[in-house]
Amino acid sequence: MGVENGLEKFGAIDVAELLLTADIYNRTENLTEDDLPPNIRKHYFDVQTKSVKRPIYVTSADAQKIYGIENVKAVVKDLTFVAFEEFGSQLRLTVFDVAAKWFANQKDLARIKSNPTLAYFYENYDSLDVSYAEARKANKPLSADREWIDAKIKELCKDSKEAEDLLKLAYIKAPEDVRDNIAGLILTEDQKSEIEKMGKALKNRQYLREIGLYEIGKLLFVGPPGTGKTSTARALSSWFSLPIVEVRLSMITSQYLGETSKNIDKVFELAKRLSPCILLIDEFDFVAKTRTSDEHGAMKRAVNSLLKAIDEISLVEHGVLLLAATNHPQLLDYAAWRRFDKVLSFPLPDQDMRRMILDKVLSRIDADVDTAKLAAMTEGYSGSDLRLVIREAVLNALLEDRRHLTQEDLDISVDEFRRRISDYKRSVTA
């Protein structure tokens, strides 16, 4: 009985939050979709208008879907300020002030602070320590939702064949789909500084536009494979709550893509429509390989279209943060280099960085390991290499039904990795 009562109490708070949020949002015109918590916003999102239309009506099915409440009618039976209408199972507040006071008395400040619509109302209510600005800043915006991104793609692609061709050129991910995160990466001070600058530029686009500073937000990531170029770009999607459009340049040679230049233009148009967003062009050295080749005139024209599209897109004007990544910067000519306002180096990690990477990856594993020793043993290893070493050690331990890693496990894994690299080099030179 105690467990049931506890669940009903939390369910009552959930229902009250939903009803108060709907009521405040309905009658406050200056609140937008970005003021709604993602779970509520996603539920009421309208694909046709790509918005949350007013008024929001609340039914027991809505509460069940959003919060997982099994018996909504039982949950609200003791809430004197909630009316349950049998016809349509609609829920509504009978006396708003009573509901607002009851909710404040629950002392669930964390819930209010994570809901900008509630924070807007409670900021000046009964000395509650709530900031609407802080709640809004911490809330994921509408443009981060998968539902909004899918609606934009559907709008751009008038038929399924267009969508199919577009998605052959690009991966489109919502921040919620991205597994990489900034906290899981070991970054250099230069990389951290540039990320901070881009964050400030995104927040101050209007100011930058006013002072005529448009050449900001085109970064070229250069460095060996496995040093975190693509992972960092994806992590920025999560960090900035921006959708990311990843362009696979090698795909423009596909015989199935039809009019390649037109499709490239469509990718850039999609990025502009998803604004604000990140556009990542991977394998950027493919541009150089195509420009220096005597073959594939159509491909050369497509690459020239790509370079022109890069020239014409802007973080300040269009809200698109353009990132390009290459493992072979020496292949790029001046025409390619000059299109970026910043070249950010991703070098192989030094010994201190290797130790930090090892510490970070092993932090979630039961391990008795000297990471300083391992860092000294792995000169020339990329961050990706180090993760592979740990992965092999974990799998080898699981073969023995162990979840605890020893120094010997990692030493053996490093030796195995070295042999694999040596065998690969011999096969290439043979």
C-alpha positions as CSV (number, residue, x, y, z in Angstrom):
1,M,0.0,0.0,0.0
2,G,2.9,2.4,0.9
3,V,4.5,1.8,-2.5
4,E,1.2,2.4,-4.3
5,N,0.6,5.6,-2.4
6,G,4.1,6.8,-3.2
7,L,3.6,6.1,-6.9
8,E,0.2,7.9,-6.8
9,K,1.9,10.9,-5.2
10,F,4.5,11.2,-7.9
11,G,1.8,10.6,-10.5
12,A,-0.2,13.4,-9.0
13,I,2.8,15.8,-9.3
14,D,3.2,14.7,-12.9
15,V,-0.4,15.4,-13.8
16,A,-0.3,18.8,-11.9
17,E,2.9,19.7,-13.8
18,L,1.3,18.8,-17.2
19,L,-1.9,20.8,-16.4
20,L,-0.1,23.8,-15.1
21,T,2.3,23.8,-18.0
22,A,-0.6,23.6,-20.5
23,D,-2.6,26.3,-18.8
24,I,0.4,28.8,-18.5
25,Y,1.5,28.1,-22.1
26,N,-2.0,28.6,-23.4
27,R,-2.4,32.0,-21.9
28,T,1.1,33.4,-22.2
29,E,1.7,34.4,-25.9
30,N,5.4,35.3,-25.4
31,L,6.2,31.7,-24.4
32,T,7.3,29.5,-27.3
33,E,7.9,25.8,-27.9
34,D,11.5,26.3,-26.5
35,D,9.8,26.9,-23.1
36,L,8.2,23.5,-23.0
37,P,10.2,20.5,-21.6
38,P,11.1,18.1,-24.4
39,N,8.8,15.3,-23.1
40,I,5.7,17.5,-23.2
41,R,6.8,19.3,-26.4
42,K,7.4,16.1,-28.3
43,H,4.0,14.7,-27.3
44,Y,2.1,17.7,-28.6
45,F,4.3,18.5,-31.6
46,D,2.2,19.1,-34.7
47,V,4.0,17.9,-37.9
48,Q,2.0,20.1,-40.3
49,T,2.8,23.4,-38.5
50,K,6.1,22.2,-37.0
51,S,5.0,23.7,-33.7
52,V,3.0,23.1,-30.6
53,K,-0.4,24.6,-31.3
54,R,-2.4,26.5,-28.7
55,P,-4.5,25.6,-26.9
56,I,-3.0,22.4,-25.4
57,Y,-5.7,20.1,-24.2
58,V,-4.9,17.4,-21.6
59,T,-6.4,13.9,-21.5
60,S,-5.7,10.9,-19.3
61,A,-4.1,9.3,-22.4
62,D,-1.7,12.2,-22.7
63,A,-0.6,11.9,-19.0
64,Q,-0.2,8.1,-19.5
65,K,1.9,8.6,-22.6
66,I,4.2,11.4,-21.3
67,Y,4.7,10.1,-17.7
68,G,3.9,6.4,-17.9
69,I,1.0,6.7,-15.4
70,E,-1.1,3.5,-15.5
71,N,-4.3,4.7,-13.8
72,V,-4.6,8.5,-14.2
73,K,-8.2,8.6,-12.8
74,A,-7.0,7.0,-9.5
75,V,-4.1,9.4,-9.3
76,V,-6.1,12.6,-9.6
77,K,-9.0,11.5,-7.4
78,D,-7.7,13.4,-4.3
79,L,-6.6,16.5,-6.3
80,T,-9.5,18.9,-5.6
81,F,-8.3,21.3,-8.2
82,V,-8.5,18.8,-11.1
83,A,-11.7,17.8,-12.9
84,F,-11.9,14.5,-14.8
85,E,-14.4,14.5,-17.5
86,E,-15.6,11.0,-18.4
87,F,-16.4,11.9,-21.9
88,G,-13.1,12.1,-23.7
89,S,-11.2,11.5,-20.5
90,Q,-10.2,15.2,-20.5
91,L,-8.4,16.7,-17.5
92,R,-8.6,20.4,-16.6
93,L,-7.8,22.7,-13.7
94,T,-10.8,23.9,-11.8
95,V,-9.0,26.6,-9.8
96,F,-5.6,27.6,-11.1
97,D,-4.4,29.4,-8.0
98,V,-5.1,26.4,-5.8
99,A,-3.3,24.2,-8.2
100,A,-0.3,26.6,-8.3
101,K,-0.1,26.8,-4.5
102,W,-0.4,23.0,-4.1
103,F,2.4,22.4,-6.6
104,A,4.7,25.0,-4.9
105,N,4.1,23.2,-1.6
106,Q,5.5,20.0,-3.0
107,K,8.9,21.7,-2.8
108,D,10.0,20.0,-6.1
109,L,12.3,22.9,-7.2
110,A,14.2,20.6,-9.6
111,R,11.1,19.9,-11.6
112,I,10.3,23.6,-11.8
113,K,13.8,24.5,-12.8
114,S,13.7,21.9,-15.6
115,N,10.5,23.4,-17.0
116,P,10.8,26.9,-18.3
117,T,7.1,27.4,-18.6
118,L,6.7,26.7,-14.9
119,A,9.8,28.7,-14.0
120,Y,8.3,31.7,-15.9
121,F,5.3,31.6,-13.6
122,Y,7.1,30.7,-10.3
123,E,10.0,33.1,-10.7
124,N,8.3,35.7,-8.6
125,Y,6.0,33.4,-6.6
126,D,6.3,33.1,-2.8
127,S,10.1,33.7,-2.8
128,L,10.9,30.4,-4.7
129,D,14.5,30.2,-5.8
130,V,13.7,29.9,-9.5
131,S,15.1,31.7,-12.5
132,Y,13.3,31.6,-15.8
133,A,16.4,32.6,-17.7
134,E,18.4,29.8,-16.2
135,A,15.6,27.3,-16.9
136,R,15.3,28.4,-20.5
137,K,19.1,28.2,-21.0
138,A,19.2,24.6,-19.7
139,N,16.2,23.5,-21.7
140,K,16.7,21.7,-25.0
141,P,15.2,23.8,-27.8
142,L,12.6,22.6,-30.4
143,S,15.3,22.4,-33.1
144,A,17.0,19.6,-31.1
145,D,13.9,17.3,-31.3
146,R,14.0,14.4,-33.7
147,E,10.3,15.1,-34.5
148,W,11.1,18.6,-35.7
149,I,14.0,17.5,-37.8
150,D,12.0,14.8,-39.5
151,A,9.3,17.3,-40.3
152,K,11.9,19.6,-41.9
153,I,13.3,16.8,-44.0
154,K,9.8,15.9,-45.1
155,E,9.1,19.5,-46.1
156,L,12.3,19.7,-48.2
157,C,11.8,16.4,-49.9
158,K,8.6,16.5,-51.9
159,D,8.6,12.7,-52.7
160,S,10.2,9.6,-51.3
161,K,12.8,9.4,-54.1
162,E,14.1,12.8,-53.3
163,A,14.4,11.9,-49.6
164,E,16.2,8.7,-50.5
165,D,18.7,10.5,-52.7
166,L,19.3,13.1,-50.0
167,L,19.9,10.6,-47.3
168,K,22.5,8.8,-49.5
169,L,24.5,12.0,-49.3
170,A,24.0,12.8,-45.6
171,Y,23.3,11.4,-42.2
172,I,21.0,13.6,-40.2
173,K,21.0,13.2,-36.5
174,A,19.2,14.8,-33.6
175,P,21.2,15.6,-30.5
176,E,19.4,12.9,-28.7
177,D,20.7,10.4,-31.3
178,V,24.3,11.3,-30.7
179,R,26.3,9.0,-28.3
180,D,29.5,11.2,-28.3
181,N,29.6,13.9,-25.6
182,I,32.2,16.6,-24.7
183,A,32.6,15.2,-21.2
184,G,33.8,11.9,-22.6
185,L,36.6,13.5,-24.8
186,I,40.1,14.6,-23.8
187,L,40.6,17.9,-25.7
188,T,43.5,20.3,-26.1
189,E,43.3,23.8,-24.7
190,D,43.1,25.1,-28.3
191,Q,40.2,22.8,-29.0
192,K,38.4,23.8,-25.8
193,S,38.9,27.5,-26.6
194,E,37.5,27.2,-30.1
195,I,34.5,25.3,-28.9
196,E,33.8,28.1,-26.4
197,K,34.1,30.7,-29.1
198,M,31.6,28.9,-31.3
199,G,29.2,28.7,-28.4
200,K,29.5,32.5,-27.9
201,A,29.1,33.1,-31.6
202,L,25.9,31.0,-31.7
203,K,24.4,32.9,-28.8
204,N,25.4,36.3,-30.2
205,R,24.5,35.9,-33.9
206,Q,22.4,39.1,-33.9
207,Y,25.2,41.2,-32.5
208,L,27.7,39.7,-35.0
209,R,25.2,40.5,-37.8
210,E,24.8,44.1,-36.6
211,I,28.6,44.7,-36.6
212,G,29.0,43.0,-40.0
213,L,31.1,40.1,-38.8
214,Y,30.0,37.2,-41.0
215,E,33.2,35.2,-41.6
216,I,32.8,33.1,-38.4
217,G,31.9,29.5,-37.9
218,K,33.8,27.5,-40.7
219,L,36.3,25.2,-39.1
220,L,38.6,22.7,-40.7
221,F,39.6,19.8,-38.4
222,V,43.0,18.2,-39.4
223,G,44.8,15.3,-37.9
224,P,45.6,11.6,-38.2
225,P,42.7,9.0,-38.1
226,G,41.3,8.2,-34.7
227,T,42.3,11.5,-33.0
228,G,38.7,12.6,-32.4
229,K,37.7,14.9,-35.3
230,T,34.4,13.3,-36.1
231,S,33.7,12.4,-32.5
232,T,34.2,16.1,-31.5
233,A,31.9,17.3,-34.3
234,R,29.2,14.9,-33.1
235,A,29.8,15.8,-29.4
236,L,29.2,19.5,-30.4
237,S,25.7,18.5,-31.6
238,S,24.9,17.3,-28.1
239,W,26.7,20.1,-26.3
240,F,25.0,22.9,-28.3
241,S,21.7,21.0,-28.7
242,L,22.0,21.3,-32.5
243,P,21.0,18.8,-35.2
244,I,24.0,17.6,-37.2
245,V,24.0,16.9,-40.9
246,E,27.0,14.7,-41.9
247,V,28.0,14.8,-45.5
248,R,29.7,11.8,-47.0
249,L,31.7,13.2,-49.8
250,S,32.8,9.9,-51.3
251,M,29.1,9.2,-52.0
252,I,29.0,11.9,-54.7
253,T,30.6,9.4,-57.0
254,S,27.7,7.0,-56.7
255,Q,26.0,6.2,-60.0
256,Y,22.6,6.1,-58.2
257,L,22.6,9.8,-57.1
258,G,21.6,11.3,-60.4
259,E,22.2,15.0,-60.5
260,T,25.0,15.3,-58.0
261,S,25.4,19.1,-57.9
262,K,21.7,19.5,-57.3
263,N,21.9,17.0,-54.4
264,I,24.8,18.9,-52.8
265,D,22.8,22.1,-53.1
266,K,19.9,20.3,-51.4
267,V,22.1,19.2,-48.5
268,F,23.1,22.8,-47.9
269,E,19.5,24.0,-48.3
270,L,18.5,21.4,-45.7
271,A,21.2,22.6,-43.3
272,K,19.8,26.2,-43.7
273,R,16.3,25.0,-43.0
274,L,17.4,23.0,-40.0
275,S,19.1,26.2,-38.6
276,P,20.6,26.4,-36.2
277,C,22.5,23.2,-36.9
278,I,26.0,21.7,-37.6
279,L,27.0,20.7,-41.1
280,L,29.9,18.2,-41.0
281,I,31.8,17.5,-44.3
282,D,33.9,14.4,-43.6
283,E,36.6,13.1,-46.0
284,F,37.3,16.7,-47.1
285,D,40.5,15.7,-48.8
286,F,38.3,14.0,-51.4
287,V,37.9,17.6,-52.8
288,A,41.6,17.7,-53.5
289,K,41.7,14.3,-55.1
290,T,38.9,15.2,-57.5
291,R,40.3,18.6,-58.4
292,T,43.7,17.2,-59.3
293,S,42.3,14.3,-61.3
294,D,42.0,14.5,-65.1
295,E,38.9,12.3,-65.0
296,H,35.3,12.6,-64.0
297,G,34.4,16.1,-65.4
298,A,31.0,15.8,-63.8
299,M,32.5,15.1,-60.4
300,K,34.8,18.1,-60.8
301,R,31.8,20.3,-61.4
302,A,30.1,18.8,-58.4
303,V,33.1,19.6,-56.2
304,N,33.2,23.2,-57.5
305,S,29.5,23.4,-56.6
306,L,30.4,22.2,-53.1
307,L,33.1,24.8,-52.7
308,K,30.7,27.5,-53.9
309,A,28.1,26.3,-51.4
310,I,30.7,26.5,-48.6
311,D,31.4,30.1,-49.6
312,E,27.7,31.0,-49.5
313,I,26.8,29.5,-46.1
314,S,27.3,31.4,-42.9
315,L,26.9,30.8,-39.1
316,V,25.9,34.4,-38.6
317,E,23.5,34.7,-41.5
318,H,22.1,31.2,-41.8
319,G,22.8,29.6,-38.3
320,V,24.9,26.8,-39.8
321,L,28.2,25.9,-38.0
322,L,30.3,24.4,-40.8
323,L,32.9,21.7,-39.9
324,A,35.1,19.8,-42.3
325,A,37.5,17.0,-41.4
326,T,40.5,15.6,-43.2
327,N,43.2,13.0,-42.4
328,H,45.3,14.4,-45.2
329,P,45.6,18.2,-45.0
330,Q,48.7,18.1,-47.2
331,L,46.4,17.2,-50.2
332,L,44.4,20.4,-49.9
333,D,45.3,23.4,-52.1
334,Y,44.9,27.0,-51.1
335,A,41.4,27.3,-52.7
336,A,40.2,24.7,-50.2
337,W,42.1,26.1,-47.2
338,R,41.0,29.7,-47.6
339,R,37.3,28.8,-47.2
340,F,37.8,28.2,-43.4
341,D,38.3,30.9,-40.8
342,K,40.0,28.4,-38.4
343,V,42.1,25.3,-38.9
344,L,42.0,23.2,-35.7
345,S,44.7,20.6,-35.2
346,F,43.9,17.1,-33.8
347,P,47.4,15.7,-33.1
348,L,48.2,12.3,-31.8
349,P,47.9,12.5,-28.0
350,D,51.1,12.9,-26.1
351,Q,51.9,10.8,-23.0
352,D,49.9,12.9,-20.6
353,M,46.9,13.0,-22.9
354,R,47.1,9.2,-23.4
355,R,47.0,8.7,-19.7
356,M,44.0,11.0,-19.4
357,I,42.2,9.1,-22.2
358,L,43.0,5.8,-20.5
359,D,41.7,7.1,-17.1
360,K,38.5,8.4,-18.8
361,V,37.7,5.1,-20.6
362,L,38.7,2.9,-17.6
363,S,36.7,5.0,-15.1
364,R,33.6,2.9,-15.7
365,I,35.4,-0.4,-15.6
366,D,36.5,-2.4,-12.6
367,A,40.3,-2.2,-13.3
368,D,43.5,-2.3,-11.3
369,V,45.8,-0.7,-13.9
370,D,48.7,1.6,-13.9
371,T,47.6,4.0,-16.7
372,A,50.9,6.0,-16.5
373,K,52.8,2.8,-17.4
374,L,50.3,2.1,-20.2
375,A,50.6,5.6,-21.6
376,A,54.4,5.2,-21.7
377,M,53.9,1.9,-23.6
378,T,51.6,3.3,-26.3
379,E,53.7,6.0,-28.0
380,G,52.1,6.9,-31.3
381,Y,48.6,5.5,-30.4
382,S,45.5,7.6,-31.2
383,G,42.6,7.9,-28.8
384,S,40.7,5.4,-31.0
385,D,43.7,3.0,-30.7
386,L,43.6,3.2,-26.9
387,R,39.9,2.5,-26.9
388,L,40.5,-0.6,-29.1
389,V,43.2,-1.8,-26.7
390,I,40.8,-1.5,-23.7
391,R,38.0,-3.1,-25.7
392,E,40.1,-6.2,-26.5
393,A,41.2,-6.4,-22.8
394,V,37.5,-6.4,-21.7
395,L,36.5,-9.1,-24.3
396,N,39.5,-11.3,-23.4
397,A,38.5,-11.0,-19.7
398,L,34.9,-11.9,-20.5
399,L,36.1,-15.1,-22.3
400,E,37.3,-16.1,-18.8
401,D,34.0,-14.9,-17.2
402,R,35.8,-12.0,-15.5
403,R,34.7,-8.3,-15.3
404,H,37.8,-7.2,-13.5
405,L,40.8,-6.0,-15.5
406,T,44.4,-6.4,-14.4
407,Q,47.6,-4.8,-15.6
408,E,48.4,-8.1,-17.3
409,D,45.2,-7.9,-19.3
410,L,46.1,-4.5,-20.7
411,D,49.7,-5.5,-21.3
412,I,48.6,-8.5,-23.3
413,S,46.1,-6.3,-25.2
414,V,48.8,-3.8,-26.2
415,D,51.0,-6.7,-27.4
416,E,48.1,-8.0,-29.5
417,F,47.5,-4.6,-31.0
418,R,51.1,-4.2,-31.9
419,R,51.2,-7.5,-33.7
420,R,48.0,-6.6,-35.6
421,I,49.6,-3.3,-36.8
422,S,52.8,-5.1,-37.7
423,D,50.9,-7.7,-39.7
424,Y,49.0,-5.0,-41.5
425,K,52.1,-3.1,-42.5
426,R,53.7,-6.3,-43.8
427,S,50.7,-7.0,-45.9
428,V,50.7,-3.5,-47.4
429,T,54.4,-3.6,-48.3
430,A,54.3,-7.2,-49.6
